[in-house]
């Protein structure tokens, strides 16, 4: 499986809870693309075999909300969480994507 450039050169890592954590550079990868890529890595599947992201979240809105070039009035990190492809997804404006298996 090939993955898009994360901009940081870091491979996803497994956290203590069995989740997958990856760091991306939003200037080179859209958050919506990063979500699909990271879930594909977490599930050992090709991104094209996953359900469409739009069934879980508005990808354009996600990208716009977390866009690093967008206006931010504070230095706080914006966090968005949702379920996608049977997993709990958390995406942060600082480029962090965390994937955990969903509730059964």
N, C-alpha and C positions, 0 to 999 in steps of 0.2 A: 504494500500500500504506500502510495506517495502522499506526503502531506505538504500543504502550502508553507511558505516561509513564515515562521513565527516571528522573525525579526530579532529574536533574542538568542537563537541558536540553542535553546534549551529543549531537552526532550521532556515529555510529560512524565511525572513521577506519581507513584502510588502513595497516598497518605496513610496514616495509622488506621483509619476507618475503612480502608479498601477503596477509597475514591481515587479518581485520577485528577491531577492538578497540572495545568499547563499555563505558560505565560506567553502572551502574544504582544506584538507591537501593532496597535490599532491603525497606525499610519500605513502599514503594509498588508494587513489582513482585517477584513470586516468582522465584527463580533459574531454575526450570524454564521459566517463561514467557519470561524473558530469553534463555535458550538458544535456544528455538524462534524467537523474534523475530530474534535476531542471525544465526542460520543462514539464515533467510528473506531477510534483507537481503544476506548474503554470496552467496547463490545467485540473487538477484533473483526469488524465488518468493513466493507467498502462504504464510503459515504453515500454512494448512489443507491445502496440497498436499504437505507433508513427511510422511515416515513418522512414525508415532506415537513420541513420545519414550520411552515405556515399553519399546519394543523394544531400547533402548540402555542405559537407566538407570532406576532407581526414582525417579520425579519427587518423590514425597513425601519420600523419604529425602534427596534432594538439597536440597530446600527446608528440611528440618529441620536438616541438617548446616550449612548456610550462613546460617540465620536470624540476622539481626542482633540479635534480642531474646533469643536463646538464651544459655545460660551459656557463658562462655569463661574459662578459668583463666589465659590468657596474652594478650598483645597481638599474637601472631603471626597471620599470614594463613593460613587454611585453603585449600588448593587441591585441586580435583577435576578430573581429566582423563578423557575417554572419547571414543569415536567415535560420531558421530551423523550420519545422512544423508550419508555419504561424506566427512565432515569431522572433523578433530580439534578437540575442544572443551576449553577450559580455563576453569573458573569459580572465582572467588576469593571469599572471605568479605568482602572489602572492596568488592564490587560490580563487579569487572572480569570481562568475558566476552571471550575471544579465540577466534576461529574460524580455522583453517587448512585448506586442502584436504588431504584424507586421502592416505595412500600409495596409489599405483596398483598 
